[in-house]
Amino acid sequence: MIKREEIIGDCRLLLGDCLEILPTLGKVDAVIADPPYYNINGDFDFIWKDFNDYLADVERWACLLNSAMKETATLYWFGDDKNIAYSQIIFDRYMGLLNSLVWFKIDKRGGVYGSAGGGAIRSFPICTERLLVYAKDKYNLTSCIYEIRNYIRDEIYKSKGKIVFKEINSALGTATSGGGVASACLSLDKAEPAMFTREMYERLQEWCSPHLRREYEELRREYEELRREFNNRHKLTEVLEFKSDTKNASLHPTVKPVQLISALVETSTRRCQTILDPFMGSGTTGVACAKMGRKFIGIELEPKYFDIACKRIEEAYRQPDLFIEKPKQMEQQSFEIT
């Protein structure tokens, strides 16, 4: 049940339990989720009677998030160094694991509070958190790739009455064998067919005239836009080196740095795509989306953190140097649900 709804720019903020709200939402382009870790930090971490009870909720979250994701969506799932292993076993049933990332808090090199690594604890200091990265299909074999390949194959067959890679390569001016470019782009045995270059596609059009009439740019755009977005412009590796957010630490017990979340947003989404955070907390993901021209849906159970998130996102929209383009709707709309 949605207890309250706020619309701020391109951000939709929902107060309530994500288990109840997720089934009511449409499909999203990415999920960035920082769930309770179980008995680590914050009152919300201590609401389960035991660990099995917690894992039952993880299973529910995984199932609902899988249903909420588009075919090309990416999910980032935060966790601590121990319990994340159990979450991975559960999420592996629903999605394809892409990476197991480590957030190395470069300002906590000696270990965070409570994990100094000596005395009664007798363990190494902890200065990291974990992120699991999932996709609906880990190899991103979306239907659009096969549809483009099949369209070109069908048009060649209409023109020539057969599909012979050696003849296609000859028309392309490449290797005259039965493999080469023709096989890479048109073989039914390829897990992920390649895309022809513009020059090669135009040669095919000339060879197949009057068939194969769709313009190259239309096919290329379809090929790129309907694939899962991944643009590693920040040259990130599986170890993410970002400072913790000491400035906003008082707002939420487990606040994440905007710089880290912004890097994930920019890597896995394009402008105007929609990102879901089912555990919004103080709204860091929403702030990143406001800065970077993305749409945002945030769900938060606790009213005090919901209010903080609203305020932070409003402030992000008020600072024109922080986002790429002024959002269409700057006013805040409130909906009290009775």
C-alpha positions in Angstrom: 0.0 0.0 0.0 1.3 3.5 -0.9 0.9 5.7 2.1 2.2 8.8 0.5 3.5 9.9 -3.0 5.7 12.8 -4.0 6.5 13.8 -7.5 9.7 16.0 -7.7 10.9 16.7 -11.2 11.4 13.3 -12.8 11.5 11.6 -9.5 8.5 9.6 -8.0 8.9 8.9 -4.3 6.6 6.4 -2.6 6.2 5.8 1.1 5.4 2.2 2.0 6.6 -1.4 1.9 8.4 -2.3 -1.3 6.9 -5.8 -1.1 3.5 -4.3 -1.5 4.4 -1.5 -3.9 6.7 -3.3 -6.4 3.9 -5.4 -8.0 2.0 -2.1 -8.9 4.9 -0.6 -10.8 5.8 -0.8 -14.5 9.1 -2.0 -15.9 12.3 -0.1 -15.2 15.7 0.2 -16.9 17.9 -0.4 -13.8 17.7 -1.1 -10.1 20.1 0.2 -7.5 19.2 -1.5 -4.2 20.8 -0.9 -0.8 18.7 -3.3 1.4 19.0 -4.0 5.1 22.0 -6.1 5.6 20.6 -8.0 8.7 21.9 -7.2 12.2 24.6 -4.8 11.1 23.6 -1.1 11.4 20.3 0.9 11.8 17.0 -0.1 13.5 15.7 -1.4 10.2 18.5 -4.1 10.2 17.0 -5.8 13.4 13.4 -6.4 12.5 13.6 -10.1 11.6 13.2 -12.9 14.2 16.2 -14.8 12.7 18.4 -15.0 9.6 16.1 -17.5 7.8 13.3 -15.0 8.2 15.5 -12.4 6.6 16.4 -14.7 3.7 12.7 -15.3 3.1 12.3 -11.6 2.4 15.4 -11.6 0.2 13.7 -14.3 -1.9 10.6 -12.1 -2.1 12.6 -9.1 -3.1 14.5 -11.0 -5.8 11.3 -12.3 -7.3 9.6 -9.0 -7.4 12.6 -7.1 -8.7 13.0 -9.6 -11.5 9.4 -9.0 -12.5 10.0 -5.2 -12.4 13.0 -5.2 -14.7 13.0 -4.8 -18.4 14.7 -7.4 -20.5 17.7 -5.0 -20.9 17.8 -3.9 -17.2 20.8 -4.1 -14.8 20.5 -4.6 -11.0 23.0 -3.5 -8.4 22.5 -5.2 -5.0 24.5 -4.0 -2.0 25.5 -6.2 0.9 28.0 -6.8 3.7 31.0 -9.1 3.3 29.3 -12.1 4.9 25.5 -12.1 4.3 25.9 -11.2 0.6 26.9 -14.8 -0.2 23.4 -16.0 0.9 21.8 -13.2 -1.2 23.8 -14.3 -4.2 22.5 -17.9 -4.0 19.0 -16.6 -4.0 19.4 -14.0 -6.8 21.2 -16.6 -9.0 17.9 -18.4 -9.3 16.3 -15.4 -11.0 18.9 -13.6 -12.9 22.4 -13.8 -14.5 25.3 -12.7 -12.3 27.6 -10.3 -14.2 30.0 -9.2 -11.4 30.6 -9.4 -7.7 32.0 -5.9 -6.9 33.8 -4.6 -3.9 33.4 -1.0 -2.7 36.7 -0.1 -1.1 36.3 2.9 1.2 39.6 4.6 0.6 39.1 6.8 3.6 38.5 3.8 5.9 41.7 2.0 5.1 42.3 1.1 8.8 38.8 -0.4 9.2 35.5 1.0 10.1 34.3 1.5 13.7 33.7 -1.9 15.4 36.0 -3.9 13.2 39.5 -2.9 14.3 40.6 -6.5 13.9 42.2 -7.0 17.2 41.3 -8.0 20.8 38.1 -10.1 21.2 37.2 -9.8 17.5 40.5 -11.3 16.3 39.8 -10.7 12.6 40.9 -8.4 9.8 39.6 -4.8 9.7 36.6 -4.2 7.4 36.9 -1.3 5.0 34.6 -2.6 2.2 31.1 -3.4 1.2 29.9 -5.7 -1.7 27.7 -5.2 -4.7 26.2 -7.9 -6.8 25.5 -7.0 -10.4 22.8 -8.9 -12.3 21.0 -8.8 -15.6 18.0 -10.6 -16.8 20.3 -12.4 -19.3 23.9 -12.2 -18.4 25.0 -12.4 -22.0 22.4 -9.8 -23.0 21.1 -11.9 -25.9 18.1 -9.7 -26.3 15.6 -10.5 -29.0 16.5 -7.3 -31.0 19.9 -8.8 -32.0 18.3 -11.9 -33.4 15.6 -9.9 -35.1 18.1 -7.8 -37.0 20.1 -10.8 -38.0 17.0 -12.6 -39.2 15.7 -9.5 -41.1 19.0 -9.4 -43.1 19.0 -13.1 -43.7 15.4 -13.0 -44.9 16.1 -10.1 -47.3 19.1 -11.9 -48.7 17.0 -15.0 -49.2 14.3 -13.1 -51.0 16.9 -11.6 -53.3 19.1 -14.7 -53.9 17.0 -17.6 -53.0 19.6 -19.0 -50.7 22.1 -18.1 -47.9 25.7 -18.8 -48.9 28.3 -17.1 -46.7 31.0 -17.4 -49.4 28.9 -15.4 -51.8 28.0 -12.9 -49.2 31.6 -12.3 -48.3 32.4 -11.9 -52.0 29.8 -9.2 -52.3 31.2 -7.5 -49.2 34.7 -7.6 -50.6 36.0 -9.5 -47.7 37.3 -13.1 -47.3 35.8 -15.4 -49.9 35.6 -18.4 -47.5 32.5 -19.5 -45.8 33.3 -17.8 -42.5 34.5 -14.3 -42.0 32.1 -11.3 -41.7 29.1 -13.1 -43.1 29.4 -15.9 -40.5 30.0 -13.4 -37.6 26.9 -11.4 -38.5 24.5 -13.9 -40.0 25.2 -17.4 -38.6 22.4 -19.0 -36.7 25.1 -20.7 -34.5 26.5 -17.5 -33.1 25.6 -16.8 -29.5 25.6 -13.0 -30.1 25.7 -12.0 -33.8 27.9 -9.0 -34.8 26.6 -5.9 -36.5 27.7 -5.0 -40.0 29.5 -1.7 -40.5 27.7 1.0 -42.5 29.9 0.4 -45.5 29.3 -3.3 -45.6 25.6 -3.0 -45.1 25.3 -0.6 -48.0 27.2 -3.1 -50.2 24.7 -5.7 -49.1 21.8 -3.3 -50.0 23.3 -2.8 -53.5 23.8 -6.6 -53.9 20.3 -7.4 -52.8 18.4 -4.6 -54.5 15.4 -4.0 -54.4 15.4 -5.9 -51.1 17.0 -5.0 -47.8 15.5 -1.5 -47.9 15.7 -0.5 -44.1 18.3 2.2 -43.5 21.5 1.3 -41.7 21.1 4.0 -39.1 17.7 2.7 -38.1 19.1 -0.8 -37.6 22.2 0.4 -35.8 20.1 2.5 -33.4 17.8 -0.5 -32.7 20.9 -2.7 -32.1 22.4 -0.3 -29.6 19.4 1.1 -27.8 17.7 -2.3 -27.3 20.8 -3.8 -25.7 21.6 -3.6 -22.0 23.4 -0.3 -21.5 27.0 -0.6 -20.3 29.3 2.4 -20.9 32.3 2.1 -18.5 33.4 5.7 -19.1 34.8 5.9 -15.6 37.1 2.9 -16.3 35.8 1.2 -13.1 37.0 -2.3 -12.2 35.6 -4.9 -9.8 37.1 -2.9 -7.0 35.3 0.5 -6.7 37.4 3.0 -4.9 35.2 5.8 -3.4 35.3 7.6 -0.1 32.4 7.1 2.3 29.9 9.9 2.6 30.9 11.5 5.9 29.1 14.8 5.0 25.6 13.1 5.0 26.4 10.3 7.5 24.0 11.9 10.0 21.0 11.6 7.6 21.0 7.8 7.5 23.0 5.0 9.2 24.0 3.4 5.8 24.1 6.4 3.4 26.1 5.8 0.2 28.3 8.4 -1.5 26.6 10.2 -4.5 29.8 9.8 -6.5 29.6 6.0 -6.3 25.9 5.9 -7.1 26.4 8.4 -10.0 29.1 6.2 -11.5 26.7 3.2 -11.5 23.9 5.3 -12.9 26.1 6.6 -15.7 27.6 3.2 -16.5 24.3 1.3 -16.8 21.7 3.7 -18.0 21.1 6.4 -20.6 19.5 9.8 -20.2 15.8 9.7 -19.5 15.8 6.0 -18.6 14.1 5.0 -15.3 16.0 3.8 -12.2 14.3 2.1 -9.3 15.5 2.1 -5.7 13.3 -0.1 -3.5 15.1 0.9 -0.3 15.5 4.6 -0.9 16.7 5.7 2.5 17.9 9.3 2.4 17.5 9.4 -1.4 21.1 9.3 -2.7 20.1 7.4 -5.9 17.4 10.0 -6.5 19.9 12.8 -6.1 22.2 11.1 -8.6 19.3 10.7 -11.0 18.3 14.4 -10.6 21.8 15.4 -11.4 22.2 13.2 -14.4 18.9 13.5 -16.3 17.4 10.1 -15.3 13.9 9.3 -14.1 13.7 7.8 -10.7 11.3 5.7 -8.6 12.1 5.5 -4.9 10.4 3.4 -2.2 11.0 4.0 1.5 9.3 2.4 4.5 10.3 4.9 7.2 8.6 8.4 7.1 11.6 10.2 8.6 14.0 9.0 5.8 11.3 9.6 3.2 11.1 13.3 4.3 14.9 13.5 4.1 15.0 12.0 0.6 12.3 14.5 -0.6 14.4 17.4 0.8 17.7 16.2 -0.7 16.1 15.6 -4.2 14.4 19.0 -4.1 17.8 20.6 -3.3 19.5 18.7 -6.1 17.0 20.1 -8.6 17.5 23.6 -7.3 21.2 23.5 -8.2 21.4 24.0 -12.0 25.1 23.1 -12.2 24.4 19.6 -10.9 22.2 18.2 -13.7 22.6 18.2 -17.4 19.2 19.6 -18.5 16.5 21.4 -16.6 13.7 18.9 -15.8 10.3 19.5 -17.4 8.5 19.6 -14.0 10.2 21.3 -11.1 7.3 21.7 -8.8 6.6 19.1 -6.0 3.3 17.3 -6.0 2.1 15.6 -2.8 -0.5 12.8 -2.5 -1.7 11.7 0.9 -3.1 8.2 0.6 -6.0 7.5 3.0 
